Amino acid sequence: MPVLTVGDVSKSFPSGTRLVVALEELGIEVGHRCGGKGRCTTCRVEFSAGEPVKMTQAEASKLLDADLLGSTRLSCQILLEENMTVTPMMTLQTEGWTDTGPAPSPSIEPDAVWTTLDEVRSKN
């Protein structure tokens, strides 16, 4: 089972768990203002280890639009399949929200169509 680490907290999760859901299970109140549908970028994280090569086309499109491609990733569009160490960029505490947003589904939404950062960069 892959291990997710945030700061000094680590926990194992079943392979295929959505990163945004795992963060919540760790007690990290990461944003997901769009309900985890890859539309808002509030669930973005920075990787210090274990960044996956694949990404959904929804994530790639949103990161391109927000000029964030290559610097952050959307936790709602990532599955835990390997050990990962991340830093959430927007949380309930840092943003002063009253809540983090609608609960994300256990499955990636919209349906995942996979690509890679290299493929996205080569097209743009």
Secondary structure as GFF3:
##gff-version 3
##sequence-region A 1 124
A	DSSP	beta_strand	3	6	.	.	.	ID=ss1
A	DSSP	beta_strand	9	12	.	.	.	ID=ss2
A	DSSP	beta_strand	17	18	.	.	.	ID=ss3
A	DSSP	alpha_helix	19	25	.	.	.	ID=ss4
A	DSSP	beta_strand	44	49	.	.	.	ID=ss5
A	DSSP	beta_strand	54	56	.	.	.	ID=ss6
A	DSSP	alpha_helix	57	65	.	.	.	ID=ss7
A	DSSP	beta_strand	73	74	.	.	.	ID=ss8
A	DSSP	three_ten_helix	75	77	.	.	.	ID=ss9
A	DSSP	beta_strand	79	80	.	.	.	ID=ss10
A	DSSP	beta_strand	84	88	.	.	.	ID=ss11
A	DSSP	alpha_helix	92	95	.	.	.	ID=ss12
A	DSSP	beta_strand	114	116	.	.	.	ID=ss13
A	DSSP	alpha_helix	117	123	.	.	.	ID=ss14
###
